[in-house]
């Protein structure tokens, strides 16, 4: 019995050393390759503006103005995914009821909010629940809000990216 415990302990120690030496993590910043918004901007313009700066979207649409991003590069062996949403929605022009959410099917969004409009840029970070086999290609990130005073058009400026932490095997 003691010998069996020693053998088991050596095997566990060996496995721990192998995992410690050969399994590392790496972080990548990933930008979307697909997008749409409520004011009809062209997809390639939205993507280009998101990478170079911010995409502007009108919130004066019923029931709300929105911008949605998806089409992330396929990543294997995911440990964690964080969605970064940098935004500003002009409170002085009536922006409000801001919600930020994510969905894997494009229908059932899990959202945080409501937020008031902000004349300053804000950064919201959402940890997306994932596991080792999660496919983030269809992950959708949506920013939506309303023009609550119906006077001048309320606009939002939005930039979205993911930080993906994945396992890497090898030395």
SEVO-529198 format. One record per residue (C-alpha): residue number from 1; chain; x, y, z. Coordinates in steps of 0.05 Angstrom, whole numbers, plus 5000, padded with zeros to 4 digits. Example, Ala and Ser with C-alpha at 12.3 -4.5 7.8 and 13.67 -1.06 7.14 Angstrom:
REM SEVO-529198
<node><k>1</k><c>A</c><px>5246</px><py>4910</py><pz>5156</pz></node>
<node><k>2</k><c>A</c><px>5273</px><py>4979</py><pz>5143</pz></node>
END
This chain:
REM SEVO-529198
<node><k>1</k><c>A</c><px>5000</px><py>5000</py><pz>5000</pz></node>
<node><k>2</k><c>A</c><px>5056</px><py>5049</py><pz>5018</pz></node>
<node><k>3</k><c>A</c><px>5091</px><py>5030</py><pz>4953</pz></node>
<node><k>4</k><c>A</c><px>5028</px><py>5046</py><pz>4913</pz></node>
<node><k>5</k><c>A</c><px>5022</px><py>5114</py><pz>4947</pz></node>
<node><k>6</k><c>A</c><px>5095</px><py>5129</py><pz>4929</pz></node>
<node><k>7</k><c>A</c><px>5085</px><py>5109</py><pz>4856</pz></node>
<node><k>8</k><c>A</c><px>5022</px><py>5151</py><pz>4852</pz></node>
<node><k>9</k><c>A</c><px>5058</px><py>5210</py><pz>4884</pz></node>
<node><k>10</k><c>A</c><px>5115</px><py>5204</py><pz>4833</pz></node>
<node><k>11</k><c>A</c><px>5066</px><py>5201</py><pz>4775</pz></node>
<node><k>12</k><c>A</c><px>5029</px><py>5263</py><pz>4801</pz></node>
<node><k>13</k><c>A</c><px>5094</px><py>5300</py><pz>4810</pz></node>
<node><k>14</k><c>A</c><px>5116</px><py>5280</py><pz>4740</pz></node>
<node><k>15</k><c>A</c><px>5049</px><py>5304</py><pz>4710</pz></node>
<node><k>16</k><c>A</c><px>5054</px><py>5370</py><pz>4748</pz></node>
<node><k>17</k><c>A</c><px>5124</px><py>5382</py><pz>4722</pz></node>
<node><k>18</k><c>A</c><px>5103</px><py>5366</py><pz>4650</pz></node>
<node><k>19</k><c>A</c><px>5043</px><py>5413</py><pz>4655</pz></node>
<node><k>20</k><c>A</c><px>5084</px><py>5468</py><pz>4687</pz></node>
<node><k>21</k><c>A</c><px>5139</px><py>5463</py><pz>4634</pz></node>
<node><k>22</k><c>A</c><px>5098</px><py>5450</py><pz>4571</pz></node>
<node><k>23</k><c>A</c><px>5032</px><py>5487</py><pz>4582</pz></node>
<node><k>24</k><c>A</c><px>5037</px><py>5563</py><pz>4579</pz></node>
<node><k>25</k><c>A</c><px>4986</px><py>5617</py><pz>4566</pz></node>
<node><k>26</k><c>A</c><px>4988</px><py>5673</py><pz>4514</pz></node>
<node><k>27</k><c>A</c><px>4947</px><py>5736</py><pz>4505</pz></node>
<node><k>28</k><c>A</c><px>4923</px><py>5763</py><pz>4439</pz></node>
<node><k>29</k><c>A</c><px>4884</px><py>5825</py><pz>4421</pz></node>
<node><k>30</k><c>A</c><px>4832</px><py>5807</py><pz>4368</pz></node>
<node><k>31</k><c>A</c><px>4789</px><py>5854</py><pz>4326</pz></node>
<node><k>32</k><c>A</c><px>4724</px><py>5834</py><pz>4292</pz></node>
<node><k>33</k><c>A</c><px>4718</px><py>5821</py><pz>4218</pz></node>
<node><k>34</k><c>A</c><px>4642</px><py>5833</py><pz>4213</pz></node>
<node><k>35</k><c>A</c><px>4596</px><py>5887</py><pz>4237</pz></node>
<node><k>36</k><c>A</c><px>4530</px><py>5922</py><pz>4227</pz></node>
<node><k>37</k><c>A</c><px>4495</px><py>5981</py><pz>4257</pz></node>
<node><k>38</k><c>A</c><px>4426</px><py>6013</py><pz>4258</pz></node>
<node><k>39</k><c>A</c><px>4443</px><py>6072</py><pz>4214</pz></node>
<node><k>40</k><c>A</c><px>4465</px><py>6030</py><pz>4154</pz></node>
<node><k>41</k><c>A</c><px>4539</px><py>6043</py><pz>4152</pz></node>
<node><k>42</k><c>A</c><px>4579</px><py>5997</py><pz>4106</pz></node>
<node><k>43</k><c>A</c><px>4610</px><py>5938</py><pz>4141</pz></node>
<node><k>44</k><c>A</c><px>4680</px><py>5950</py><pz>4116</pz></node>
<node><k>45</k><c>A</c><px>4677</px><py>6023</py><pz>4139</pz></node>
<node><k>46</k><c>A</c><px>4653</px><py>6002</py><pz>4209</pz></node>
<node><k>47</k><c>A</c><px>4710</px><py>5952</py><pz>4215</pz></node>
<node><k>48</k><c>A</c><px>4762</px><py>6002</py><pz>4190</pz></node>
<node><k>49</k><c>A</c><px>4737</px><py>6057</py><pz>4237</pz></node>
<node><k>50</k><c>A</c><px>4736</px><py>6008</py><pz>4295</pz></node>
<node><k>51</k><c>A</c><px>4809</px><py>5988</py><pz>4283</pz></node>
<node><k>52</k><c>A</c><px>4835</px><py>6059</py><pz>4270</pz></node>
<node><k>53</k><c>A</c><px>4792</px><py>6096</py><pz>4321</pz></node>
<node><k>54</k><c>A</c><px>4718</px><py>6095</py><pz>4337</pz></node>
<node><k>55</k><c>A</c><px>4655</px><py>6080</py><pz>4297</pz></node>
<node><k>56</k><c>A</c><px>4599</px><py>6131</py><pz>4304</pz></node>
<node><k>57</k><c>A</c><px>4527</px><py>6106</py><pz>4308</pz></node>
<node><k>58</k><c>A</c><px>4463</px><py>6145</py><pz>4312</pz></node>
<node><k>59</k><c>A</c><px>4419</px><py>6127</py><pz>4371</pz></node>
<node><k>60</k><c>A</c><px>4357</px><py>6160</py><pz>4341</pz></node>
<node><k>61</k><c>A</c><px>4325</px><py>6095</py><pz>4316</pz></node>
<node><k>62</k><c>A</c><px>4265</px><py>6060</py><pz>4344</pz></node>
<node><k>63</k><c>A</c><px>4268</px><py>6023</py><pz>4391</pz></node>
<node><k>64</k><c>A</c><px>4343</px><py>6037</py><pz>4397</pz></node>
<node><k>65</k><c>A</c><px>4406</px><py>6051</py><pz>4357</pz></node>
<node><k>66</k><c>A</c><px>4458</px><py>5996</py><pz>4359</pz></node>
<node><k>67</k><c>A</c><px>4524</px><py>5971</py><pz>4333</pz></node>
<node><k>68</k><c>A</c><px>4543</px><py>5898</py><pz>4333</pz></node>
<node><k>69</k><c>A</c><px>4610</px><py>5863</py><pz>4321</pz></node>
<node><k>70</k><c>A</c><px>4627</px><py>5790</py><pz>4307</pz></node>
<node><k>71</k><c>A</c><px>4672</px><py>5747</py><pz>4263</pz></node>
<node><k>72</k><c>A</c><px>4731</px><py>5741</py><pz>4310</pz></node>
<node><k>73</k><c>A</c><px>4792</px><py>5700</py><pz>4289</pz></node>
<node><k>74</k><c>A</c><px>4787</px><py>5628</py><pz>4309</pz></node>
<node><k>75</k><c>A</c><px>4828</px><py>5614</py><pz>4371</pz></node>
<node><k>76</k><c>A</c><px>4841</px><py>5545</py><pz>4400</pz></node>
<node><k>77</k><c>A</c><px>4848</px><py>5523</py><pz>4472</pz></node>
<node><k>78</k><c>A</c><px>4816</px><py>5585</py><pz>4503</pz></node>
<node><k>79</k><c>A</c><px>4826</px><py>5599</py><pz>4577</pz></node>
<node><k>80</k><c>A</c><px>4791</px><py>5667</py><pz>4583</pz></node>
<node><k>81</k><c>A</c><px>4761</px><py>5720</py><pz>4538</pz></node>
<node><k>82</k><c>A</c><px>4750</px><py>5793</py><pz>4556</pz></node>
<node><k>83</k><c>A</c><px>4709</px><py>5840</py><pz>4513</pz></node>
<node><k>84</k><c>A</c><px>4734</px><py>5913</py><pz>4516</pz></node>
<node><k>85</k><c>A</c><px>4683</px><py>5965</py><pz>4497</pz></node>
<node><k>86</k><c>A</c><px>4707</px><py>6038</py><pz>4495</pz></node>
<node><k>87</k><c>A</c><px>4649</px><py>6085</py><pz>4485</pz></node>
<node><k>88</k><c>A</c><px>4622</px><py>6155</py><pz>4490</pz></node>
<node><k>89</k><c>A</c><px>4548</px><py>6172</py><pz>4481</pz></node>
<node><k>90</k><c>A</c><px>4533</px><py>6247</py><pz>4481</pz></node>
<node><k>91</k><c>A</c><px>4490</px><py>6259</py><pz>4542</pz></node>
<node><k>92</k><c>A</c><px>4480</px><py>6332</py><pz>4522</pz></node>
<node><k>93</k><c>A</c><px>4444</px><py>6308</py><pz>4459</pz></node>
<node><k>94</k><c>A</c><px>4399</px><py>6260</py><pz>4496</pz></node>
<node><k>95</k><c>A</c><px>4437</px><py>6194</py><pz>4495</pz></node>
<node><k>96</k><c>A</c><px>4415</px><py>6146</py><pz>4549</pz></node>
<node><k>97</k><c>A</c><px>4392</px><py>6076</py><pz>4566</pz></node>
<node><k>98</k><c>A</c><px>4458</px><py>6048</py><pz>4543</pz></node>
<node><k>99</k><c>A</c><px>4466</px><py>5972</py><pz>4545</pz></node>
<node><k>100</k><c>A</c><px>4527</px><py>5930</py><pz>4527</pz></node>
<node><k>101</k><c>A</c><px>4519</px><py>5855</py><pz>4516</pz></node>
<node><k>102</k><c>A</c><px>4544</px><py>5792</py><pz>4484</pz></node>
<node><k>103</k><c>A</c><px>4512</px><py>5731</py><pz>4451</pz></node>
<node><k>104</k><c>A</c><px>4536</px><py>5667</py><pz>4419</pz></node>
<node><k>105</k><c>A</c><px>4473</px><py>5658</py><pz>4377</pz></node>
<node><k>106</k><c>A</c><px>4458</px><py>5730</py><pz>4358</pz></node>
<node><k>107</k><c>A</c><px>4390</px><py>5727</py><pz>4393</pz></node>
<node><k>108</k><c>A</c><px>4397</px><py>5717</py><pz>4468</pz></node>
<node><k>109</k><c>A</c><px>4440</px><py>5774</py><pz>4493</pz></node>
<node><k>110</k><c>A</c><px>4467</px><py>5778</py><pz>4563</pz></node>
<node><k>111</k><c>A</c><px>4472</px><py>5853</py><pz>4577</pz></node>
<node><k>112</k><c>A</c><px>4499</px><py>5901</py><pz>4628</pz></node>
<node><k>113</k><c>A</c><px>4466</px><py>5968</py><pz>4638</pz></node>
<node><k>114</k><c>A</c><px>4429</px><py>6013</py><pz>4633</pz></node>
<node><k>115</k><c>A</c><px>4482</px><py>6067</py><pz>4633</pz></node>
<node><k>116</k><c>A</c><px>4470</px><py>6142</py><pz>4626</pz></node>
<node><k>117</k><c>A</c><px>4501</px><py>6177</py><pz>4567</pz></node>
<node><k>118</k><c>A</c><px>4571</px><py>6203</py><pz>4578</pz></node>
<node><k>119</k><c>A</c><px>4608</px><py>6261</py><pz>4547</pz></node>
<node><k>120</k><c>A</c><px>4674</px><py>6227</py><pz>4565</pz></node>
<node><k>121</k><c>A</c><px>4700</px><py>6160</py><pz>4539</pz></node>
<node><k>122</k><c>A</c><px>4686</px><py>6101</py><pz>4584</pz></node>
<node><k>123</k><c>A</c><px>4717</px><py>6032</py><pz>4582</pz></node>
<node><k>124</k><c>A</c><px>4674</px><py>5972</py><pz>4601</pz></node>
<node><k>125</k><c>A</c><px>4706</px><py>5903</py><pz>4606</pz></node>
<node><k>126</k><c>A</c><px>4662</px><py>5841</py><pz>4604</pz></node>
<node><k>127</k><c>A</c><px>4690</px><py>5772</py><pz>4620</pz></node>
<node><k>128</k><c>A</c><px>4657</px><py>5725</py><pz>4570</pz></node>
<node><k>129</k><c>A</c><px>4644</px><py>5656</py><pz>4599</pz></node>
<node><k>130</k><c>A</c><px>4685</px><py>5606</py><pz>4559</pz></node>
<node><k>131</k><c>A</c><px>4716</px><py>5538</py><pz>4565</pz></node>
<node><k>132</k><c>A</c><px>4772</px><py>5500</py><pz>4532</pz></node>
<node><k>133</k><c>A</c><px>4731</px><py>5485</py><pz>4470</pz></node>
<node><k>134</k><c>A</c><px>4692</px><py>5550</py><pz>4461</pz></node>
<node><k>135</k><c>A</c><px>4688</px><py>5576</py><pz>4390</pz></node>
<node><k>136</k><c>A</c><px>4690</px><py>5652</py><pz>4391</pz></node>
<node><k>137</k><c>A</c><px>4679</px><py>5662</py><pz>4316</pz></node>
<node><k>138</k><c>A</c><px>4604</px><py>5672</py><pz>4327</pz></node>
<node><k>139</k><c>A</c><px>4610</px><py>5713</py><pz>4391</pz></node>
<node><k>140</k><c>A</c><px>4572</px><py>5778</py><pz>4381</pz></node>
<node><k>141</k><c>A</c><px>4585</px><py>5841</py><pz>4421</pz></node>
<node><k>142</k><c>A</c><px>4529</px><py>5893</py><pz>4418</pz></node>
<node><k>143</k><c>A</c><px>4526</px><py>5966</py><pz>4441</pz></node>
<node><k>144</k><c>A</c><px>4457</px><py>5997</py><pz>4441</pz></node>
<node><k>145</k><c>A</c><px>4424</px><py>6060</py><pz>4467</pz></node>
<node><k>146</k><c>A</c><px>4368</px><py>6109</py><pz>4458</pz></node>
<node><k>147</k><c>A</c><px>4359</px><py>6182</py><pz>4440</pz></node>
<node><k>148</k><c>A</c><px>4315</px><py>6197</py><pz>4500</pz></node>
<node><k>149</k><c>A</c><px>4300</px><py>6271</py><pz>4488</pz></node>
<node><k>150</k><c>A</c><px>4283</px><py>6265</py><pz>4413</pz></node>
<node><k>151</k><c>A</c><px>4314</px><py>6333</py><pz>4399</pz></node>
<node><k>152</k><c>A</c><px>4381</px><py>6335</py><pz>4363</pz></node>
<node><k>153</k><c>A</c><px>4408</px><py>6267</py><pz>4342</pz></node>
<node><k>154</k><c>A</c><px>4445</px><py>6231</py><pz>4397</pz></node>
<node><k>155</k><c>A</c><px>4507</px><py>6195</py><pz>4373</pz></node>
<node><k>156</k><c>A</c><px>4553</px><py>6145</py><pz>4405</pz></node>
<node><k>157</k><c>A</c><px>4626</px><py>6130</py><pz>4388</pz></node>
<node><k>158</k><c>A</c><px>4645</px><py>6058</py><pz>4400</pz></node>
<node><k>159</k><c>A</c><px>4708</px><py>6016</py><pz>4395</pz></node>
<node><k>160</k><c>A</c><px>4707</px><py>5941</py><pz>4410</pz></node>
<node><k>161</k><c>A</c><px>4762</px><py>5888</py><pz>4416</pz></node>
<node><k>162</k><c>A</c><px>4775</px><py>5823</py><pz>4452</pz></node>
<node><k>163</k><c>A</c><px>4832</px><py>5801</py><pz>4495</pz></node>
<node><k>164</k><c>A</c><px>4838</px><py>5726</py><pz>4487</pz></node>
<node><k>165</k><c>A</c><px>4880</px><py>5685</py><pz>4535</pz></node>
<node><k>166</k><c>A</c><px>4893</px><py>5616</py><pz>4509</pz></node>
<node><k>167</k><c>A</c><px>4935</px><py>5556</py><pz>4527</pz></node>
<node><k>168</k><c>A</c><px>4998</px><py>5543</py><pz>4487</pz></node>
<node><k>169</k><c>A</c><px>5032</px><py>5476</py><pz>4489</pz></node>
<node><k>170</k><c>A</c><px>5107</px><py>5466</py><pz>4480</pz></node>
<node><k>171</k><c>A</c><px>5170</px><py>5500</py><pz>4503</pz></node>
END
